[in-house]
Amino acid sequence: MKDVVLIALFALGGAGCAGLAGALALRLVRHRSVAVSLTVVAAVTVTAMLAGTLAVAQAMFLSSHDLWVVTVVVAMAAVVALATALLLGRWVVARSRELALAARDFGDGGRFAAPPTAATAELDALSRELAATSAKLDASRKREQALEASRRELVAWISHDLRTPLAGLRAMAEALEDGMAADPARYHRQILTEVDRLNSMVTDLFELSRIHAGALSLNPSRISLYDLVDDALAGADPLAREHGVRLVGERFAAVPVEVDGKEMTRVLANLLVNAIRHTPADGTVAVAVEDRTDAVVLSVTDGCGGIPEEDLTRVFDTGWRGSEARTPPAGAGLGLAIVRGIVEAHAGRADVRNVPGGCRFEVTLPTANSV
C-alpha cells in the first residue's frame, strides 16, 4: 500500500509540473486561434503523462531499456494526440470562419444564413441564436421603414390640409380688411369653421404625439359599455343625419369595463365619424357588442363597400387614407391611428375586416372582471 501511495505522489508531482507549464502556455496563447489552444491541451496531456511516468521510473530505478521503451510509447501517443488536436482545431477554426462570414453579411443589413456545413453543438446553437436575432432585426427594420413611410405620408397630407384652410383664411381676412366682403357675417362664420378644422387637426396631432411618446396618461374607472356606446351614438347622430346615414345600435347587456371614459369616448367617436363619412346616403352604420370570455368586442360596421385586401394591414397606420373615395375632407389620416394607440394603451386590440357591403372595425377590451 505504501508503494502505491509513493507511486501516486511521484506521478502527481511530475504531472503537476507539466500542468502548471501548460496553464502558463494557455494563458500566453489565450488570444490565439482555438487550434493552438487545442494543441497546447493535447501537448499538456501527453507531457503530464510522460512526466509522471519518468518520475515514477526514476524512483523505481527502472532499467534504461525499460525507460526507453516507455518513452517511445509515450512519444508515439503524443504524435497521435497532437495530430488529432491539430485536425480538430483546424476544423473548428474553419467552421468559425464560415460563421463569422455569415454574421458579417448579417451585420451589413442582410439576412443571416447559417453555414451549410456541420459544426459543433456550440456553434450550431450560436447559429440558431444569430438566425433568431436576424429575424427580429429584419422585422424591426421593416417596421421602421413602414413607420418612416407613414411619417413622410403624414407630413405630406398635413402640409396639404394646412395649406388649403390657411389660404382660405388669408383670402377672407384680406376681403374683410379691404371691405370687399358682400356678406361679412358669412365670412366670419366661415373663418370660425376653418379655425375649428385647424384646431381639430392640431388636437389630433397632439394626441398622436402623446401616444407615440408613451405619455398618454389614463385614468381608468369601472364604466358600463352600454353607457359609452349610447353617449357615442347620441354625439354622432347629428353628423349621421347630415349625411343621410342611419345609426343602428344593437341591444346588449351592460357589460362593465375598466377604461378611461374620456379616451374611450374618443375611440368610439373616431370610429363612428369614420364610418359615417365613408357610408353613402341611405346607408347604415351598425354598432354591436359581443361579450366573450374575459373580453368584450365592440364593433362598428359601415357600408363603405370594403377595403382592398392589400390595404387592410395599413388602415391603422399613421397618415394612411386609402383611396380618394375613402379620404374624408380635411382629414389627416390620424383618427384610426389614435384609435389603435388608445386601445392598445388599455391592453386591448383594434382590428378591421371586410364584410358584405362594407367593413367592420372591432375593438377588443378586457372586461372589468378580468383586469
ROVEX-358499 format. One line per 10 residues: number of its first residue (from 1); their letters; for each residue x, y, z of N, C-alpha, C. Coordinates in steps of 0.2 Angstrom, whole numbers, plus 5000, padded with zeros to 4 digits. Last residue first. Example, Ala and Ser with C-alpha at 12.3 -4.5 7.8 and 13.67 -1.06 7.14 Angstrom:
<atoms>
2) SA) 5064:4989:5035:5068:4995:5036:5064:5000:5039  5066:4972:5039:5062:4978:5039:5066:4984:5039
</atoms>
This chain:
<atoms>
371) VSNATPLTVE) 4702:5211:4923:4708:5216:4924:4712:5215:4930  4691:5204:4922:4697:5200:4920:4703:5205:4921  4681:5212:4925:4682:5206:4930:4689:5203:4928  4680:5221:4915:4682:5223:4922:4684:5217:4926  4687:5213:4900:4682:5215:4905:4684:5217:4911  4698:5220:4888:4697:5216:4894:4691:5218:4898  4692:5223:4871:4695:5226:4878:4694:5220:4883  4694:5226:4854:4693:5221:4859:4696:5223:4866  4685:5233:4841:4689:5234:4847:4688:5229:4852  4684:5232:4824:4682:5229:4830:4687:5231:4835
361) FRCGGPVNRV) 4675:5237:4810:4681:5239:4814:4679:5236:4821  4671:5230:4795:4669:5231:4802:4676:5232:4806  4665:5236:4779:4670:5234:4783:4668:5235:4790  4653:5232:4765:4657:5237:4769:4663:5233:4773  4647:5222:4759:4645:5229:4758:4649:5234:4761  4651:5209:4769:4647:5211:4763:4645:5218:4764  4667:5215:4777:4661:5211:4777:4657:5213:4771  4684:5215:4781:4679:5216:4776:4673:5212:4778  4691:5221:4797:4690:5216:4791:4684:5218:4787  4702:5226:4809:4697:5228:4804:4697:5222:4799
351) DARGAHAEVI) 4706:5229:4827:4706:5226:4820:4701:5228:4815  4714:5233:4841:4710:5235:4836:4711:5232:4830  4715:5227:4858:4717:5226:4852:4712:5229:4847  4721:5232:4875:4716:5229:4870:4719:5229:4863  4727:5239:4885:4729:5232:4884:4723:5228:4880  4725:5252:4883:4720:5249:4888:4721:5241:4888  4734:5255:4873:4736:5258:4880:4731:5255:4885  4727:5250:4863:4732:5246:4865:4735:5249:4872  4717:5261:4862:4715:5254:4863:4721:5250:4866  4725:5272:4858:4722:5272:4864:4720:5265:4866
341) GRVIALGLGA) 4731:5267:4846:4735:5269:4851:4732:5269:4858  4719:5265:4838:4724:5260:4839:4728:5261:4846  4715:5279:4837:4710:5273:4840:4715:5267:4842  4725:5285:4831:4723:5287:4838:4719:5281:4841  4723:5279:4818:4730:5278:4822:4729:5280:4829  4711:5284:4815:4712:5277:4816:4718:5275:4820  4714:5298:4814:4709:5296:4818:4710:5288:4820  4723:5303:4804:4725:5302:4811:4720:5298:4816  4721:5308:4792:4723:5301:4792:4725:5299:4799  4717:5321:4792:4724:5320:4791:4726:5313:4792
331) GAPPTRAESG) 4704:5328:4782:4706:5323:4787:4713:5322:4786  4697:5337:4774:4701:5340:4779:4703:5335:4784  4685:5324:4770:4688:5331:4769:4691:5334:4775  4692:5307:4770:4687:5312:4772:4690:5319:4771  4694:5296:4757:4698:5301:4761:4693:5306:4763  4689:5286:4750:4689:5285:4757:4692:5291:4761  4691:5290:4737:4684:5289:4739:4684:5289:4746  4705:5290:4736:4702:5297:4737:4695:5296:4739  4711:5276:4747:4709:5279:4740:4706:5286:4741  4720:5279:4761:4717:5274:4756:4716:5278:4750
321) RWGTDFVRTL) 4726:5285:4772:4720:5287:4770:4716:5283:4765  4738:5286:4785:4735:5282:4780:4728:5284:4778  4744:5292:4796:4743:5296:4790:4740:5292:4784  4748:5278:4804:4748:5285:4804:4748:5288:4798  4738:5263:4801:4745:5267:4801:4744:5274:4801  4727:5256:4801:4728:5260:4807:4735:5263:4807  4727:5251:4788:4722:5255:4790:4723:5259:4796  4736:5242:4783:4738:5249:4784:4733:5253:4787  4730:5229:4781:4735:5230:4786:4738:5237:4788  4722:5232:4771:4719:5231:4777:4724:5231:4783
311) DEEPIGGCGD) 4727:5234:4758:4727:5240:4762:4724:5238:4769  4725:5222:4751:4732:5224:4752:4732:5230:4757  4711:5221:4750:4715:5217:4755:4722:5219:4756  4702:5237:4750:4706:5232:4747:4710:5228:4752  4687:5237:4759:4694:5240:4759:4698:5235:4755  4669:5241:4757:4675:5236:4758:4682:5240:4757  4658:5248:4756:4660:5244:4750:4666:5240:4751  4655:5255:4767:4659:5259:4763:4661:5255:4756  4645:5255:4778:4643:5252:4771:4648:5255:4766  4651:5248:4794:4649:5253:4789:4647:5250:4782
301) TVSLVVADTR) 4651:5243:4810:4651:5241:4804:4648:5246:4799  4660:5242:4825:4657:5247:4821:4657:5245:4813  4660:5232:4840:4661:5233:4833:4657:5238:4830  4669:5227:4854:4664:5232:4851:4666:5233:4844  4670:5213:4864:4672:5216:4857:4666:5221:4855  4678:5209:4879:4672:5211:4876:4674:5214:4869  4684:5195:4889:4685:5201:4885:4678:5203:4882  4682:5184:4897:4687:5188:4899:4688:5194:4894  4673:5177:4883:4677:5175:4890:4682:5180:4891  4663:5191:4877:4667:5184:4876:4670:5183:4883
291) DEVAVAVTGD) 4650:5199:4870:4653:5198:4877:4656:5191:4876  4649:5211:4858:4649:5204:4859:4653:5203:4866  4640:5224:4851:4644:5222:4857:4644:5215:4858  4638:5236:4837:4637:5230:4841:4642:5228:4846  4632:5247:4826:4636:5246:4832:4634:5240:4836  4631:5251:4809:4629:5247:4815:4634:5246:4820  4625:5262:4798:4631:5261:4802:4629:5257:4808  4619:5262:4781:4618:5261:4788:4625:5259:4792  4613:5274:4768:4617:5268:4771:4616:5267:4779  4608:5285:4764:4603:5280:4765:4607:5273:4767
281) APTHRIANVL) 4624:5289:4757:4617:5291:4759:4613:5285:4759  4638:5279:4760:4634:5283:4756:4627:5284:4759  4651:5280:4772:4645:5276:4771:4641:5281:4766  4661:5287:4777:4663:5283:4771:4657:5279:4769  4656:5295:4787:4659:5298:4781:4660:5294:4776  4653:5285:4796:4648:5289:4793:4650:5292:4787  4666:5279:4800:4661:5275:4797:4655:5279:4793  4672:5290:4806:4675:5287:4800:4670:5283:4796  4663:5292:4817:4664:5298:4812:4667:5295:4805  4665:5280:4824:4658:5282:4821:4659:5287:4815
271) LNALVRTMEK) 4678:5281:4827:4676:5275:4823:4669:5277:4820  4679:5293:4835:4683:5292:4829:4680:5287:4824  4670:5289:4845:4668:5294:4841:4672:5294:4834  4677:5278:4851:4670:5277:4848:4668:5283:4843  4688:5286:4856:4689:5280:4851:4682:5279:4848  4683:5295:4864:4686:5297:4858:4687:5292:4853  4678:5286:4874:4673:5290:4870:4676:5293:4864  4691:5283:4879:4687:5278:4875:4681:5281:4872  4695:5295:4885:4699:5292:4880:4695:5287:4876  4685:5296:4895:4686:5301:4890:4690:5298:4884
261) GDVEVPVAAF) 4686:5284:4903:4680:5286:4899:4681:5291:4894  4697:5272:4903:4697:5279:4904:4691:5281:4900  4690:5256:4910:4694:5260:4905:4693:5268:4907  4685:5242:4912:4689:5246:4916:4693:5250:4911  4667:5238:4910:4674:5238:4908:4678:5243:4912  4652:5228:4911:4657:5233:4914:4664:5232:4911  4639:5228:4900:4645:5224:4901:4650:5229:4905  4623:5227:4899:4628:5232:4902:4634:5229:4904  4619:5218:4884:4619:5219:4891:4624:5224:4893  4611:5226:4869:4616:5221:4873:4616:5223:4880
251) REGVLRVGHE) 4605:5229:4854:4604:5229:4861:4609:5224:4864  4613:5239:4841:4610:5233:4844:4610:5233:4851  4610:5254:4834:4614:5251:4840:4610:5245:4842  4613:5262:4819:4609:5257:4822:4613:5254:4828  4610:5277:4810:4614:5274:4815:4610:5268:4819  4609:5280:4793:4606:5278:4799:4611:5275:4804  4614:5295:4784:4616:5289:4786:4612:5287:4793  4614:5308:4779:4608:5304:4777:4610:5297:4779  4623:5317:4784:4625:5313:4778:4620:5308:4776  4616:5323:4794:4618:5327:4789:4620:5323:4783
241) RALPDAGALA) 4614:5312:4803:4608:5315:4799:4610:5319:4793  4627:5310:4807:4624:5305:4803:4618:5307:4799  4629:5321:4814:4633:5320:4808:4630:5315:4804  4620:5319:4825:4619:5325:4820:4623:5324:4814  4625:5307:4831:4618:5307:4827:4618:5313:4823  4636:5306:4838:4637:5306:4831:4630:5306:4827  4631:5307:4851:4635:5313:4849:4636:5312:4841  4623:5296:4852:4620:5302:4853:4624:5308:4850  4634:5286:4852:4628:5286:4846:4625:5293:4846  4640:5289:4863:4644:5290:4857:4639:5290:4851
231) DDVLDYLSIR) 4631:5286:4873:4633:5293:4873:4637:5294:4866  4630:5272:4870:4624:5276:4870:4626:5284:4869  4643:5267:4873:4640:5267:4866:4634:5272:4865  4644:5270:4887:4648:5273:4882:4646:5273:4875  4633:5263:4892:4633:5270:4893:4638:5273:4888  4638:5250:4889:4631:5252:4887:4631:5259:4887  4649:5248:4897:4650:5249:4890:4643:5251:4886  4650:5256:4912:4646:5251:4908:4647:5253:4901  4666:5257:4921:4661:5260:4917:4657:5255:4913  4678:5260:4932:4673:5255:4930:4667:5258:4927
221) SPNLSLAGAH) 4692:5269:4926:4687:5268:4931:4682:5263:4928  4708:5276:4922:4703:5271:4921:4698:5270:4927  4716:5287:4916:4713:5287:4922:4707:5282:4922  4731:5288:4907:4725:5285:4908:4722:5286:4915  4742:5297:4897:4740:5296:4904:4733:5294:4905  4754:5295:4886:4746:5295:4887:4744:5293:4894  4767:5295:4883:4765:5299:4888:4757:5300:4889  4773:5288:4872:4771:5284:4878:4769:5289:4884  4774:5295:4861:4779:5296:4866:4778:5292:4872  4763:5291:4854:4769:5289:4852:4775:5290:4857
211) IRSLEFLDTV) 4753:5298:4862:4753:5291:4861:4760:5288:4859  4757:5311:4860:4757:5308:4866:4757:5301:4866  4755:5312:4846:4762:5313:4849:4762:5310:4856  4741:5311:4845:4745:5306:4842:4753:5306:4845  4737:5323:4852:4735:5316:4855:4740:5311:4852  4742:5332:4843:4745:5332:4850:4743:5325:4853  4735:5329:4831:4742:5328:4831:4745:5328:4838  4722:5332:4836:4724:5325:4834:4731:5324:4834  4724:5346:4838:4722:5342:4843:4724:5334:4842  4726:5350:4825:4731:5351:4830:4730:5346:4836
201) MSNLRDVETL) 4713:5347:4819:4719:5344:4817:4725:5344:4822  4705:5355:4826:4704:5348:4827:4710:5344:4824  4710:5368:4822:4710:5366:4829:4710:5358:4830  4706:5367:4809:4713:5368:4811:4714:5365:4818  4692:5368:4811:4695:5362:4807:4703:5362:4809  4690:5380:4817:4688:5373:4821:4692:5367:4817  4694:5388:4807:4698:5388:4813:4697:5382:4817  4684:5386:4798:4691:5384:4796:4695:5384:4802  4673:5391:4806:4673:5384:4803:4680:5382:4802  4677:5405:4807:4676:5400:4813:4676:5393:4811
191) IQRHYRAPDA) 4676:5408:4793:4683:5409:4797:4682:5404:4803  4662:5407:4791:4667:5403:4788:4674:5402:4791  4658:5417:4800:4656:5410:4801:4661:5405:4798  4663:5428:4793:4665:5427:4800:4664:5420:4802  4657:5427:4781:4664:5427:4781:4666:5425:4788  4644:5430:4785:4645:5424:4782:4653:5422:4782  4646:5443:4789:4644:5438:4794:4645:5431:4791  4649:5450:4777:4654:5449:4782:4652:5444:4787  4645:5449:4762:4642:5447:4767:4647:5445:4773  4654:5455:4753:4647:5457:4752:4643:5455:4758
181) AMGDELAEAM) 4670:5461:4756:4666:5456:4758:4658:5458:4757  4679:5472:4754:4676:5469:4748:4671:5463:4750  4686:5478:4764:4679:5480:4763:4676:5477:4757  4699:5474:4766:4698:5479:4761:4691:5481:4760  4696:5465:4777:4700:5471:4778:4699:5476:4773  4689:5455:4771:4686:5459:4776:4690:5465:4777  4699:5451:4762:4692:5453:4759:4689:5457:4764  4708:5446:4770:4710:5452:4766:4704:5455:4763  4701:5435:4776:4704:5441:4780:4705:5447:4776  4699:5427:4765:4694:5430:4768:4696:5436:4773
171) ARLGALPTRL) 4713:5424:4762:4709:5427:4757:4703:5431:4760  4717:5417:4774:4720:5423:4772:4716:5427:4767  4708:5406:4774:4708:5411:4779:4711:5418:4777  4712:5400:4763:4706:5402:4763:4705:5408:4768  4725:5396:4766:4724:5401:4761:4717:5404:4761  4722:5388:4777:4726:5394:4778:4725:5399:4772  4715:5377:4771:4712:5382:4775:4715:5388:4777  4727:5373:4762:4720:5375:4760:4716:5379:4765  4738:5370:4771:4738:5375:4766:4732:5377:4763  4734:5359:4778:4735:5365:4782:4735:5371:4776
161) DHSIWAVLER) 4734:5349:4769:4727:5350:4773:4728:5357:4776  4747:5348:4765:4742:5349:4760:4735:5352:4764  4754:5345:4777:4755:5351:4773:4750:5353:4768  4747:5333:4780:4746:5338:4784:4748:5345:4781  4752:5325:4769:4745:5326:4770:4744:5332:4774  4766:5325:4772:4763:5327:4765:4756:5329:4766  4767:5319:4784:4769:5326:4783:4766:5329:4777  4762:5307:4782:4758:5311:4786:4760:5318:4785  4772:5301:4773:4765:5302:4771:4761:5307:4775  4782:5301:4782:4783:5305:4776:4776:5307:4773
151) RSAELAQERK) 4776:5292:4791:4778:5299:4794:4779:5303:4788  4776:5281:4784:4769:5284:4786:4771:5291:4789  4789:5278:4782:4785:5280:4776:4778:5283:4778  4793:5276:4795:4796:5281:4791:4792:5283:4785  4786:5264:4797:4784:5270:4801:4787:5276:4798  4792:5255:4788:4784:5257:4787:4783:5263:4791  4805:5255:4793:4803:5258:4786:4796:5260:4785  4802:5249:4805:4805:5256:4805:4804:5259:4798  4797:5237:4801:4793:5241:4805:4795:5249:4805  4809:5232:4795:4803:5233:4791:4798:5238:4795
141) RSADLKASTA) 4817:5231:4806:4819:5235:4801:4813:5237:4796  4810:5222:4814:4811:5228:4816:4813:5233:4811  4812:5211:4805:4805:5213:4807:4806:5220:4809  4826:5210:4806:4823:5211:4800:4816:5214:4801  4828:5207:4820:4830:5214:4817:4827:5215:4810  4822:5195:4820:4819:5200:4824:4822:5207:4821  4830:5187:4812:4823:5188:4810:4820:5194:4814  4843:5189:4818:4842:5191:4812:4835:5192:4810  4840:5181:4830:4841:5189:4830:4840:5192:4824  4839:5169:4824:4833:5172:4828:4834:5179:4828
131) ALERSLADLE) 4852:5167:4819:4846:5167:4814:4840:5170:4818  4859:5168:4831:4860:5173:4826:4854:5173:4821  4854:5156:4837:4853:5162:4840:4854:5168:4835  4859:5146:4828:4852:5147:4829:4850:5154:4832  4873:5148:4829:4870:5150:4823:4862:5151:4824  4875:5144:4842:4876:5151:4841:4873:5153:4834  4872:5131:4841:4867:5135:4845:4868:5142:4844  4882:5127:4832:4875:5127:4830:4871:5131:4834  4893:5129:4841:4892:5134:4835:4885:5133:4832  4890:5119:4850:4890:5126:4852:4889:5131:4847
121) ATAATPPAAF) 4891:5108:4843:4884:5109:4846:4884:5117:4848  4901:5111:4828:4900:5109:4834:4893:5111:4837  4894:5108:4811:4898:5112:4816:4897:5109:4823  4892:5105:4793:4891:5104:4800:4896:5107:4805  4888:5118:4781:4892:5113:4784:4891:5111:4791  4881:5130:4778:4878:5123:4777:4882:5117:4780  4879:5143:4790:4883:5139:4785:4880:5132:4784  4864:5152:4790:4868:5148:4794:4873:5144:4788  4861:5168:4786:4860:5162:4783:4866:5157:4786  4854:5184:4790:4859:5179:4792:4857:5172:4789
111) RGGDGFDRAA) 4851:5196:4778:4848:5191:4782:4854:5186:4784  4860:5212:4779:4857:5207:4775:4853:5202:4780  4867:5222:4785:4860:5224:4783:4856:5218:4780  4879:5218:4789:4879:5223:4784:4872:5225:4782  4877:5208:4798:4878:5215:4801:4878:5220:4796  4876:5197:4789:4870:5199:4793:4871:5206:4796  4889:5197:4784:4883:5199:4780:4877:5201:4783  4895:5193:4796:4897:5199:4793:4891:5201:4788  4889:5180:4798:4887:5185:4803:4889:5192:4800  4896:5173:4788:4889:5174:4788:4886:5179:4793
101) LALERSRAVV) 4909:5174:4793:4907:5177:4786:4900:5178:4786  4908:5167:4805:4910:5174:4805:4908:5178:4799  4905:5154:4800:4900:5158:4804:4902:5165:4805  4917:5152:4794:4911:5152:4790:4906:5156:4794  4926:5152:4805:4927:5157:4800:4920:5158:4795  4921:5141:4812:4921:5148:4815:4921:5153:4810  4925:5131:4803:4918:5132:4804:4917:5139:4808  4939:5132:4804:4936:5133:4798:4928:5135:4799  4941:5130:4818:4943:5136:4815:4939:5138:4809  4937:5116:4818:4933:5121:4822:4935:5128:4819
91) WRGLLLATAL) 4947:5111:4810:4940:5110:4808:4936:5115:4812  4959:5114:4817:4958:5117:4810:4950:5117:4808  4956:5106:4828:4957:5114:4829:4956:5117:4822  4957:5093:4823:4951:5096:4826:4951:5103:4827  4970:5093:4819:4964:5092:4814:4958:5095:4817  4977:5095:4831:4978:5100:4825:4972:5099:4820  4973:5084:4838:4971:5091:4841:4972:5096:4835  4979:5074:4830:4971:5074:4831:4969:5081:4834  4992:5077:4832:4989:5077:4825:4982:5078:4826  4993:5075:4846:4995:5082:4843:4991:5082:4836
81) AVVAAMAVVV) 4991:5061:4847:4987:5066:4851:4987:5073:4848  5001:5056:4839:4994:5055:4838:4990:5060:4841  5012:5060:4847:5012:5062:4840:5004:5061:4838  5010:5054:4860:5010:5062:4859:5009:5064:4852  5011:5041:4857:5005:5043:4859:5004:5051:4858  5025:5041:4854:5020:5039:4849:5013:5042:4850  5029:5045:4867:5031:5049:4861:5026:5048:4856  5026:5033:4874:5023:5040:4876:5024:5045:4870  5034:5024:4868:5027:5023:4868:5023:5030:4870  5047:5029:4872:5045:5029:4865:5037:5028:4864
71) TVVWLDHSSL) 5047:5028:4886:5047:5035:4882:5045:5035:4875  5046:5015:4888:5041:5019:4890:5041:5026:4886  5059:5011:4882:5053:5009:4879:5047:5013:4881  5067:5018:4891:5067:5020:4884:5061:5017:4880  5065:5011:4902:5063:5018:4902:5063:5020:4895  5070:4998:4899:5063:4999:4900:5061:5007:4900  5083:5002:4897:5080:4999:4892:5072:5000:4893  5087:5006:4910:5087:5011:4904:5083:5009:4898  5077:5000:4923:5082:5000:4918:5082:5005:4913  5070:5010:4936:5069:5005:4931:5076:5005:4926
61) FMAQAVALTG) 5069:5015:4950:5076:5013:4947:5075:5008:4941  5058:5021:4954:5058:5014:4955:5065:5011:4952  5061:5034:4952:5060:5032:4959:5061:5025:4959  5061:5034:4938:5067:5036:4941:5066:5034:4948  5047:5031:4935:5053:5026:4933:5059:5028:4937  5040:5042:4941:5040:5035:4944:5045:5031:4942  5045:5052:4932:5046:5052:4939:5045:5046:4943  5040:5046:4920:5048:5047:4921:5049:5048:4928  5026:5047:4922:5029:5041:4920:5037:5041:4922  5025:5061:4923:5023:5056:4929:5026:5050:4928
51) ALMATVTVAA) 5029:5065:4910:5032:5067:4916:5031:5063:4922  5019:5059:4902:5027:5057:4902:5030:5059:4908  5008:5065:4906:5008:5058:4907:5016:5056:4907  5011:5078:4903:5009:5076:4910:5010:5069:4911  5012:5077:4890:5018:5079:4894:5017:5077:4901  4999:5074:4886:5004:5069:4884:5010:5071:4889  4993:5086:4890:4990:5079:4892:4996:5074:4892  5000:5096:4884:5000:5096:4891:4998:5089:4893  4996:5093:4870:5003:5093:4872:5004:5092:4880  4982:5096:4871:4985:5089:4869:4992:5088:4872
41) VVTLSVAVSR) 4983:5110:4874:4979:5105:4878:4982:5098:4877  4989:5114:4863:4993:5115:4869:4989:5110:4874  4980:5112:4853:4986:5108:4853:4990:5109:4859  4970:5120:4857:4968:5113:4857:4975:5109:4857  4976:5132:4855:4974:5130:4862:4973:5123:4862  4977:5132:4841:4983:5132:4845:4982:5130:4852  4964:5132:4837:4968:5127:4836:4974:5126:4840  4959:5144:4841:4957:5139:4845:4961:5132:4844  4972:5157:4840:4967:5153:4837:4965:5147:4842  4975:5168:4854:4977:5165:4848:4971:5160:4846
31) HRVLRLALAG) 4974:5172:4867:4971:5177:4861:4972:5174:4855  4980:5163:4875:4973:5164:4875:4970:5168:4870  4993:5160:4876:4990:5159:4869:4983:5160:4869  4997:5162:4889:5000:5166:4884:4997:5165:4877  4988:5153:4895:4987:5160:4896:4991:5164:4891  4994:5141:4890:4987:5143:4888:4985:5150:4890  5006:5141:4897:5006:5141:4890:4999:5143:4887  5002:5140:4910:5005:5146:4908:5005:5147:4901  4996:5127:4910:4992:5133:4911:4995:5139:4909  5008:5120:4907:5003:5120:4902:4998:5126:4903
21) ALGACGAGGL) 5015:5121:4919:5018:5124:4912:5013:5125:4907  5006:5114:4927:5007:5121:4928:5010:5125:4922  5007:5101:4921:5000:5105:4921:5001:5113:4922  5020:5098:4924:5018:5098:4917:5011:5102:4916  5019:5097:4938:5023:5102:4935:5022:5103:4927  5009:5087:4939:5008:5094:4941:5012:5099:4938  5016:5076:4934:5010:5078:4930:5009:5085:4932  5026:5074:4945:5028:5076:4938:5022:5078:4934  5017:5073:4956:5022:5078:4956:5024:5080:4949  5009:5061:4953:5006:5068:4953:5011:5074:4953
11) AFLAILVVDK) 5020:5052:4953:5016:5053:4946:5013:5060:4947  5023:5053:4966:5028:5054:4961:5025:5056:4955  5011:5049:4972:5014:5055:4974:5019:5057:4968  5009:5036:4967:5004:5041:4965:5007:5048:4967  5020:5029:4972:5020:5030:4965:5015:5035:4963  5017:5030:4986:5023:5034:4983:5022:5035:4976  5005:5022:4986:5005:5029:4988:5011:5033:4985  5011:5010:4983:5006:5013:4978:5005:5021:4980  5019:5008:4994:5022:5009:4987:5017:5012:4982  5010:5006:5004:5014:5012:5004:5018:5013:4997
1) M) 5004:4994:5000:5000:5000:5000:5004:5006:5000
</atoms>
